């Protein structure tokens, strides 16, 4: 009888690891440094060694573990092949197969992209619990996404499933996005994008604003705090960012029509205030829908990745 | 051994019926008038009667039929319930269950929305043959869509899956769409939308154009024909329409990332010329994708619905 599952979230600085019951209870979590030198060849062996130790400490036999799931910060092909993962120095890896071998060759292992896996984690035990069809948006330095339909990740044929950060939503944008495009959602709704938009608003308007006190050090959190405190220019900038996020979600509804949107990442710490802004814009742009999808906050924070990785190895129930 | 399957495509004027081998060969097709009077209560009994006759004529026993699939022109809930179907006068129907009873209570029946079912048909034996992940766009009076992921229709939680006609793609549009929104894809890329755009271009430009000869009777086909013949204003109008279609497909790629787009409907008779226009716009708006989805023409025409309805009752292979 398998009672446990393991989630591994490989990041550029640390690898987060978690042992879960198959019911979704996090028993223990810990971190292992990510050794990127030598093309990251030590990363998985380090994790395997640490995992064996932690399982032994808890007297958990490997036959009691349903499987080990791994989230990686880059594209994963449908068969588990990772062609390149810049953040880890990896080229030509099959993380699931390698982990299986490192653990003795028998245990079930699975791998997925970290943004997709985080969405699965929020579905399993976070803001999306009880929902089988949802999209998670992560508003951080960039804008990431993970789409879940019928409890399964939609990774996409070219690995671009739920890449909503690179939806072209803003006509007329002159600056170039990291992807080479112009007017991507990420350029306006990420933490970086919100700051850029706020600075543009400050340049274009002579009105007083507490945002001016922060100078170049202005952060997305500052913009959110100023907006909440009633600063008109901060509110204007944030409303623009959330207009484009609402537009992107409206597009998603006209493609995949999920029942729920879960908003996570650093920017989402602005809380219900932010959700209300997005909700207004989203509702105005989906007149076709009598019943709208809900929009809610993510609840697992940085643990979403280990939850989702662990969930990867469980079945459909 | 079941060798056959049946596809029924219920339209507002006629019901198209087809008997197929389970390998996808269309043995026979015919039509039954759609009797909409008395809330359309005769529609399914008429079809059942006609189907029994056709099967008897071919000496096909019902036990040799794998199942009967039905496409209906309106929203279908995941459990097969049709709350309302304006085009047929239907309220509160369960077409699959009703058909099963009309056919003696044993045969497997399934129901789906007509645009989704047409996409499934194109996947099975049309422009999408051999592809498991595709979106079909129907450019007709309106713009319809059907999304297939892993060979399954994505109908959506609120029935809005692949409603790409109501993606809000055009900022600043003043006219109102049928859905109540502004700037929907349908307003510019449907047959009606292309004509509207062409007339706007004619008003805004004093240049000579052969489109002026058609007066108010101008059709989308005329616009396409003039553009192909080198008429600059027609080309300008059509390019605008295909820009927004390309933008909508780029959005779809950043959500569901299919491998193929299949373009059907009356407007698609403009052929490869139209595909090339969309392809250019789509490629320019998806810099993230090293490998792009293909864009191709639908091949089944009005038969896509019977093919897809029949395919509904087959398994995943």
HADDOCK unambig.tbl for C-alpha pairs under 7 A between the chains (distance, minus, plus):
assign (segid A and resid 154 and name CA) (segid B and resid 256 and name CA) 6.64 0.50 0.50
assign (segid A and resid 156 and name CA) (segid B and resid 256 and name CA) 5.75 0.50 0.50
assign (segid A and resid 156 and name CA) (segid B and resid 257 and name CA) 4.53 0.50 0.50
assign (segid A and resid 156 and name CA) (segid B and resid 258 and name CA) 6.28 0.50 0.50
assign (segid A and resid 157 and name CA) (segid B and resid 257 and name CA) 5.80 0.50 0.50
assign (segid A and resid 157 and name CA) (segid B and resid 258 and name CA) 5.77 0.50 0.50
assign (segid A and resid 157 and name CA) (segid B and resid 259 and name CA) 5.97 0.50 0.50
assign (segid A and resid 158 and name CA) (segid B and resid 257 and name CA) 6.56 0.50 0.50
assign (segid A and resid 160 and name CA) (segid B and resid 253 and name CA) 6.94 0.50 0.50
assign (segid A and resid 160 and name CA) (segid B and resid 254 and name CA) 5.80 0.50 0.50
assign (segid A and resid 160 and name CA) (segid B and resid 257 and name CA) 5.59 0.50 0.50
assign (segid A and resid 161 and name CA) (segid B and resid 254 and name CA) 5.83 0.50 0.50
assign (segid A and resid 161 and name CA) (segid B and resid 255 and name CA) 5.07 0.50 0.50
assign (segid A and resid 161 and name CA) (segid B and resid 256 and name CA) 4.92 0.50 0.50
assign (segid A and resid 161 and name CA) (segid B and resid 257 and name CA) 5.12 0.50 0.50
assign (segid A and resid 162 and name CA) (segid B and resid 254 and name CA) 5.56 0.50 0.50
assign (segid A and resid 162 and name CA) (segid B and resid 255 and name CA) 4.26 0.50 0.50
assign (segid A and resid 162 and name CA) (segid B and resid 256 and name CA) 6.50 0.50 0.50
assign (segid A and resid 163 and name CA) (segid B and resid 254 and name CA) 4.88 0.50 0.50
assign (segid A and resid 163 and name CA) (segid B and resid 255 and name CA) 6.27 0.50 0.50
assign (segid A and resid 164 and name CA) (segid B and resid 254 and name CA) 5.56 0.50 0.50
assign (segid A and resid 164 and name CA) (segid B and resid 255 and name CA) 6.44 0.50 0.50
assign (segid A and resid 166 and name CA) (segid B and resid 254 and name CA) 6.85 0.50 0.50
assign (segid A and resid 167 and name CA) (segid B and resid 251 and name CA) 5.70 0.50 0.50
assign (segid A and resid 167 and name CA) (segid B and resid 254 and name CA) 6.10 0.50 0.50
assign (segid A and resid 168 and name CA) (segid B and resid 285 and name CA) 6.96 0.50 0.50
assign (segid A and resid 179 and name CA) (segid B and resid 287 and name CA) 6.13 0.50 0.50
assign (segid A and resid 179 and name CA) (segid B and resid 288 and name CA) 5.34 0.50 0.50
assign (segid A and resid 180 and name CA) (segid B and resid 287 and name CA) 5.91 0.50 0.50
assign (segid A and resid 181 and name CA) (segid B and resid 285 and name CA) 6.97 0.50 0.50
assign (segid A and resid 181 and name CA) (segid B and resid 287 and name CA) 5.82 0.50 0.50
assign (segid A and resid 251 and name CA) (segid B and resid 167 and name CA) 5.71 0.50 0.50
assign (segid A and resid 252 and name CA) (segid B and resid 255 and name CA) 6.43 0.50 0.50
assign (segid A and resid 253 and name CA) (segid B and resid 160 and name CA) 6.95 0.50 0.50
assign (segid A and resid 254 and name CA) (segid B and resid 160 and name CA) 5.81 0.50 0.50
assign (segid A and resid 254 and name CA) (segid B and resid 161 and name CA) 5.85 0.50 0.50
assign (segid A and resid 254 and name CA) (segid B and resid 162 and name CA) 5.58 0.50 0.50
assign (segid A and resid 254 and name CA) (segid B and resid 163 and name CA) 4.89 0.50 0.50
assign (segid A and resid 254 and name CA) (segid B and resid 164 and name CA) 5.56 0.50 0.50
assign (segid A and resid 254 and name CA) (segid B and resid 166 and name CA) 6.86 0.50 0.50
assign (segid A and resid 254 and name CA) (segid B and resid 167 and name CA) 6.10 0.50 0.50
assign (segid A and resid 255 and name CA) (segid B and resid 161 and name CA) 5.08 0.50 0.50
assign (segid A and resid 255 and name CA) (segid B and resid 162 and name CA) 4.27 0.50 0.50
assign (segid A and resid 255 and name CA) (segid B and resid 163 and name CA) 6.26 0.50 0.50
assign (segid A and resid 255 and name CA) (segid B and resid 164 and name CA) 6.42 0.50 0.50
assign (segid A and resid 255 and name CA) (segid B and resid 252 and name CA) 6.43 0.50 0.50
assign (segid A and resid 256 and name CA) (segid B and resid 154 and name CA) 6.65 0.50 0.50
assign (segid A and resid 256 and name CA) (segid B and resid 156 and name CA) 5.77 0.50 0.50
assign (segid A and resid 256 and name CA) (segid B and resid 161 and name CA) 4.93 0.50 0.50
assign (segid A and resid 256 and name CA) (segid B and resid 162 and name CA) 6.50 0.50 0.50
assign (segid A and resid 257 and name CA) (segid B and resid 156 and name CA) 4.55 0.50 0.50
assign (segid A and resid 257 and name CA) (segid B and resid 157 and name CA) 5.81 0.50 0.50
assign (segid A and resid 257 and name CA) (segid B and resid 158 and name CA) 6.56 0.50 0.50
assign (segid A and resid 257 and name CA) (segid B and resid 160 and name CA) 5.59 0.50 0.50
assign (segid A and resid 257 and name CA) (segid B and resid 161 and name CA) 5.13 0.50 0.50
assign (segid A and resid 258 and name CA) (segid B and resid 156 and name CA) 6.30 0.50 0.50
assign (segid A and resid 258 and name CA) (segid B and resid 157 and name CA) 5.79 0.50 0.50
assign (segid A and resid 259 and name CA) (segid B and resid 157 and name CA) 6.00 0.50 0.50
assign (segid A and resid 285 and name CA) (segid B and resid 168 and name CA) 6.98 0.50 0.50
assign (segid A and resid 285 and name CA) (segid B and resid 181 and name CA) 6.96 0.50 0.50
assign (segid A and resid 287 and name CA) (segid B and resid 179 and name CA) 6.14 0.50 0.50
assign (segid A and resid 287 and name CA) (segid B and resid 180 and name CA) 5.89 0.50 0.50
assign (segid A and resid 287 and name CA) (segid B and resid 181 and name CA) 5.80 0.50 0.50
assign (segid A and resid 288 and name CA) (segid B and resid 179 and name CA) 5.35 0.50 0.50
